[in-house]
Amino acid sequence: MSTTHTDRLRELLEPLAAQAGLDLEDVRVTKAGNRRQVQIDVDTDEGVDMDAVAEFSRVVGDALDASDVLGDEPYLLEVGSPGAERPLALPRHWQRAEGRLAQIHLVDGAELTARVLAADEDGVLVEVQPVKGRGRPKERRLEYPEVARARVQVEFNRKDDDPLDEVDEGDDGAE
């Protein structure tokens, strides 16, 4: 039987998230002054929009108020998405990160910066970037047990992104 607040919260929230069509990614409970701070991250394959976050937050708040999971202490509830530099811990995280750059720490101590090409239930195919721009990128298959931890990296100047200020041909910008 689970005894921590986080375990009990997960048991309460998992079915609510599934009913809302969301994946419950993370639940954190911390002490913030005289109250608890409950932080919940949810996601979907398509990403999660603010309306879904707001609705799920309402549902969670009602469920927490009706339960004794947090006892009588006041709490501050924050519901959001995992964010841009999300950790890659489950196969679905890797699948959602296809095309993104990741910093990968292997269990053998090695570190890679690689682009996620494809992921399945057993592992991930990545394109390892050459060191200092020398050579060509190489594909490498990693099984999940080889990965100690990994995190998506934010890219500001990705070479294959279209510039924001490009205008469609035939569009002179006049209305």
C-alpha positions as CSV (number, residue, x, y, z in Angstrom):
1,M,0.0,0.0,0.0
2,S,1.3,3.4,-0.9
3,T,2.0,5.8,1.9
4,T,3.5,8.9,0.4
5,H,1.4,11.9,-0.6
6,T,2.7,11.6,-4.2
7,D,1.8,7.9,-4.4
8,R,-1.7,8.5,-3.1
9,L,-2.1,11.5,-5.4
10,R,-1.1,9.4,-8.4
11,E,-3.7,6.8,-7.5
12,L,-6.3,9.5,-7.4
13,L,-5.2,11.4,-10.5
14,E,-4.3,8.6,-13.0
15,P,-7.9,7.7,-13.7
16,L,-8.9,11.4,-13.9
17,A,-6.1,12.1,-16.4
18,A,-7.1,9.1,-18.5
19,Q,-10.7,10.1,-18.5
20,A,-9.6,13.6,-19.8
21,G,-7.5,12.0,-22.5
22,L,-4.3,13.1,-20.8
23,D,-1.1,11.3,-19.7
24,L,-0.2,12.1,-16.1
25,E,3.6,12.8,-16.5
26,D,4.7,14.1,-13.1
27,V,3.3,14.8,-9.6
28,R,5.3,16.7,-7.1
29,V,4.3,17.8,-3.6
30,T,6.5,20.3,-1.7
31,K,6.1,22.4,1.4
32,A,5.6,26.1,0.6
33,G,5.3,28.0,3.9
34,N,2.2,26.9,5.8
35,R,0.7,25.0,2.8
36,R,1.6,22.4,0.3
37,Q,2.4,23.1,-3.3
38,V,1.0,20.4,-5.6
39,Q,2.5,20.5,-9.1
40,I,1.1,18.2,-11.8
41,D,2.4,17.8,-15.4
42,V,0.1,16.4,-18.1
43,D,0.7,15.8,-21.8
44,T,-0.7,14.1,-24.9
45,D,0.9,13.0,-28.2
46,E,-0.4,16.3,-29.8
47,G,0.7,18.4,-26.8
48,V,-1.7,19.9,-24.3
49,D,-3.5,23.2,-24.8
50,M,-4.4,25.8,-22.1
51,D,-8.1,24.9,-22.2
52,A,-7.4,21.2,-21.4
53,V,-5.0,22.3,-18.6
54,A,-7.6,24.6,-17.1
55,E,-10.4,22.0,-17.3
56,F,-8.1,19.3,-15.8
57,S,-7.1,21.7,-13.0
58,R,-10.7,22.3,-12.1
59,V,-11.4,18.5,-12.0
60,V,-8.3,17.9,-9.9
61,G,-9.2,20.7,-7.5
62,D,-12.7,19.2,-7.0
63,A,-11.2,15.7,-6.5
64,L,-8.6,16.9,-4.0
65,D,-11.2,18.9,-2.0
66,A,-13.5,15.8,-1.9
67,S,-10.7,13.5,-0.8
68,D,-8.5,13.3,2.3
69,V,-5.3,12.7,0.3
70,L,-3.7,16.0,1.5
71,G,-5.4,16.0,4.9
72,D,-6.6,19.3,6.2
73,E,-3.6,21.4,5.2
74,P,-4.2,24.1,2.6
75,Y,-2.6,23.6,-0.8
76,L,-1.6,25.5,-3.9
77,L,-2.4,23.6,-7.1
78,E,-0.4,24.0,-10.3
79,V,-1.3,22.1,-13.5
80,G,0.8,22.4,-16.6
81,S,2.8,20.6,-19.3
82,P,6.3,19.2,-18.9
83,G,7.9,22.1,-20.7
84,A,10.4,22.6,-23.5
85,E,13.3,20.8,-21.8
86,R,11.3,17.8,-20.7
87,P,13.0,14.7,-19.4
88,L,12.8,11.6,-21.6
89,A,12.0,8.7,-19.3
90,L,9.3,6.6,-21.0
91,P,8.9,5.3,-24.6
92,R,6.1,7.8,-25.2
93,H,8.3,10.7,-24.2
94,W,10.9,9.6,-26.8
95,Q,8.2,9.2,-29.4
96,R,6.9,12.7,-28.7
97,A,10.5,14.0,-29.1
98,E,11.0,12.7,-32.6
99,G,12.9,15.3,-34.6
100,R,14.1,17.1,-31.4
101,L,17.7,17.4,-30.1
102,A,18.4,15.6,-26.8
103,Q,21.2,15.5,-24.3
104,I,21.6,11.8,-23.4
105,H,23.6,10.4,-20.4
106,L,24.4,6.7,-20.8
107,V,24.7,4.3,-17.9
108,D,28.4,3.7,-18.9
109,G,29.1,7.4,-18.2
110,A,29.2,8.6,-21.8
111,E,27.2,11.7,-22.9
112,L,25.7,12.3,-26.3
113,T,24.0,15.2,-28.0
114,A,21.7,13.5,-30.6
115,R,18.6,14.1,-32.7
116,V,15.8,11.7,-32.0
117,L,14.9,10.0,-35.3
118,A,12.5,7.2,-34.2
119,A,11.4,5.5,-31.0
120,D,9.6,2.3,-30.1
121,E,8.8,0.3,-26.9
122,D,12.4,-1.1,-26.7
123,G,14.6,1.8,-27.7
124,V,15.4,4.8,-29.8
125,L,17.2,5.6,-33.0
126,V,19.2,8.8,-32.8
127,E,21.5,10.8,-35.0
128,V,24.6,11.6,-33.1
129,Q,26.1,15.0,-34.0
130,P,29.8,15.0,-34.9
131,V,32.2,16.4,-32.4
132,K,33.1,20.1,-33.1
133,G,31.5,19.8,-36.6
134,R,34.1,17.3,-37.8
135,G,32.7,14.4,-39.8
136,R,29.1,13.5,-40.5
137,P,26.3,12.7,-38.2
138,K,25.9,8.9,-37.5
139,E,22.8,6.9,-36.6
140,R,22.9,4.9,-33.4
141,R,20.3,2.7,-31.8
142,L,20.0,2.9,-28.0
143,E,18.1,0.5,-25.9
144,Y,16.3,2.2,-23.0
145,P,18.4,0.3,-20.3
146,E,21.5,1.9,-21.8
147,V,20.1,5.4,-21.0
148,A,20.7,6.8,-17.5
149,R,18.8,10.0,-18.2
150,A,18.0,12.2,-21.1
151,R,16.4,15.6,-21.7
152,V,15.1,17.5,-24.7
153,Q,17.3,20.5,-25.6
154,V,15.9,23.9,-26.7
155,E,17.1,24.9,-30.2
156,F,17.0,28.5,-31.2
157,N,18.7,28.3,-34.6
158,R,17.7,24.9,-36.0
159,K,19.0,24.8,-39.6
160,D,15.9,23.2,-41.1
161,D,13.4,25.5,-39.6
162,D,11.7,28.0,-41.9
163,P,12.3,31.6,-41.0
164,L,9.3,33.3,-39.3
165,D,9.4,36.2,-41.7
166,E,9.0,34.3,-44.9
167,V,6.0,35.3,-47.0
168,D,4.2,32.8,-49.2
169,E,4.9,33.3,-52.9
170,G,2.3,35.4,-54.5
171,D,1.5,37.1,-51.2
172,D,2.6,40.7,-51.4
173,G,1.6,41.4,-47.8
174,A,-1.2,43.7,-48.9
175,E,-4.7,43.1,-47.6
